[in-house]
Amino acid sequence: MKETITIRLPANLQKELNNVVKADRTSRSEIVREAVSRYLALRRFQQIRKKVLPFAEAQGLLTDEDVFKAIS
């Protein structure tokens, strides 16, 4: 089920969005859907990361590089 929403954009952002729509031959709706989806995924990732950070630090995993070394 899809629901329609309305957003207001400043003129400069709307102009840039329209330019991308033309260049990519897509729709404004598709770009906004993708942007919202990416934002929500990033937000979920940040929330999970915040929860596990104390456990990672306790294991000596202080940076992303430490994590990559540990799982490589």
Backbone hydrogen bonds, N-H to C=O, Kabsch-Sander energy under -0.5 kcal/mol:
donor,donor_aa,acceptor,acceptor_aa,energy
14,Q,10,P,-2.5
15,K,11,A,-2.4
16,E,12,N,-2.0
17,L,13,L,-2.4
18,N,14,Q,-2.5
19,N,15,K,-2.0
20,V,16,E,-2.0
21,V,17,L,-2.5
22,K,18,N,-2.1
23,A,19,N,-2.5
24,D,20,V,-3.0
25,R,21,V,-0.9
26,T,21,V,-1.6
31,I,27,S,-2.0
32,V,28,R,-2.7
33,R,29,S,-2.8
34,E,30,E,-2.4
35,A,31,I,-2.5
36,V,32,V,-2.7
37,S,33,R,-2.5
38,R,34,E,-2.6
39,Y,35,A,-2.3
40,L,36,V,-2.6
41,A,37,S,-2.2
42,L,38,R,-2.5
43,R,39,Y,-2.4
44,R,40,L,-2.4
45,F,41,A,-2.4
46,Q,42,L,-2.6
47,Q,43,R,-2.2
48,I,44,R,-2.4
49,R,45,F,-2.9
50,K,46,Q,-2.1
51,K,47,Q,-1.6
52,V,48,I,-2.2
53,L,49,R,-1.5
56,A,52,V,-2.4
57,E,53,L,-2.9
58,A,54,P,-1.7
59,Q,55,F,-0.9
59,Q,56,A,-0.7
60,G,57,E,-1.6
61,L,56,A,-2.8
62,L,60,G,-1.1
67,V,63,T,-1.6
68,F,64,D,-2.6
69,K,65,E,-2.4
70,A,66,D,-2.0
71,I,67,V,-1.9
72,S,68,F,-1.1
